[in-house]
Amino acid sequence: MEINSLGRVAPTSPERQKIVKEGLERAFLSQMLTAIGPRPTGGAFGGGIGEEQFSSILNDIYADSFAKKLDLNIFGKVEGK
């Protein structure tokens, strides 16, 4: 079996690059919201086990919305632009 090195893969199109950049920013924002976002509340008005189970989905939705509105320029910083 022969294994070839992929090396550096050339970008295919500006549209593809935009999709990849938004995906990276969405993942970054989702992780940041998980770390610093709202915590489940307790007491009579807390969400209980449902809030704990589905809070990650809410963080992903927030991150998706933020990624569409914000340009964090993550790739520009990585590439030195």
C-alpha positions as CSV (number, residue, x, y, z in Angstrom):
1,M,0.0,0.0,0.0
2,E,1.3,3.4,-1.0
3,I,0.6,6.4,1.1
4,N,1.1,9.8,-0.5
5,S,1.5,13.0,1.4
6,L,-1.2,15.5,0.8
7,G,1.0,18.4,1.6
8,R,-0.7,21.8,1.4
9,V,-4.1,21.7,-0.2
10,A,-4.8,24.7,-2.5
11,P,-8.0,26.6,-1.8
12,T,-10.6,25.8,-4.4
13,S,-12.7,29.0,-4.6
14,P,-13.4,32.2,-2.7
15,E,-16.9,30.8,-1.8
16,R,-15.3,27.6,-0.4
17,Q,-12.8,29.7,1.6
18,K,-15.7,31.8,3.1
19,I,-17.5,28.6,4.2
20,V,-14.4,27.2,5.8
21,K,-13.6,30.5,7.5
22,E,-17.2,30.9,8.9
23,G,-17.1,27.3,10.1
24,L,-13.8,27.9,12.0
25,E,-15.2,31.1,13.5
26,R,-18.4,29.4,14.5
27,A,-16.5,26.6,16.2
28,F,-14.3,29.1,18.0
29,L,-17.3,31.2,19.2
30,S,-19.1,28.1,20.3
31,Q,-16.2,27.1,22.5
32,M,-15.9,30.6,23.9
33,L,-19.6,30.7,24.7
34,T,-19.3,27.3,26.4
35,A,-16.5,28.7,28.6
36,I,-17.9,32.1,29.4
37,G,-21.6,31.9,28.5
38,P,-24.6,31.7,30.8
39,R,-24.7,28.9,33.3
40,P,-27.8,26.8,34.1
41,T,-29.9,28.4,36.8
42,G,-31.3,26.7,39.8
43,G,-34.4,27.1,41.8
44,A,-38.0,27.3,40.8
45,F,-37.3,29.0,37.5
46,G,-34.3,26.8,36.5
47,G,-34.4,24.6,33.4
48,G,-33.3,21.5,35.3
49,I,-31.9,18.6,33.4
50,G,-33.2,19.9,30.0
51,E,-31.3,23.1,30.4
52,E,-28.1,21.2,31.1
53,Q,-28.6,18.8,28.2
54,F,-29.5,21.4,25.6
55,S,-27.4,24.4,26.5
56,S,-24.7,23.3,24.1
57,I,-27.2,23.4,21.2
58,L,-28.2,27.0,22.2
59,N,-24.5,27.9,22.3
60,D,-24.1,26.5,18.8
61,I,-27.0,28.6,17.6
62,Y,-25.6,31.7,19.2
63,A,-22.2,31.0,17.6
64,D,-23.8,30.5,14.2
65,S,-25.6,33.8,14.5
66,F,-22.5,35.7,15.7
67,A,-20.3,34.2,13.0
68,K,-22.7,35.4,10.3
69,K,-22.7,39.0,11.8
70,L,-19.1,39.3,12.9
71,D,-15.8,39.0,11.1
72,L,-13.2,37.9,13.6
73,N,-10.5,37.8,10.9
74,I,-9.0,34.6,12.3
75,F,-7.5,33.6,9.0
76,G,-6.1,37.0,8.4
77,K,-4.3,36.9,11.8
78,V,-3.0,33.4,11.1
79,E,-1.7,34.4,7.6
80,G,-0.3,37.7,9.0
81,K,-2.7,40.1,7.3
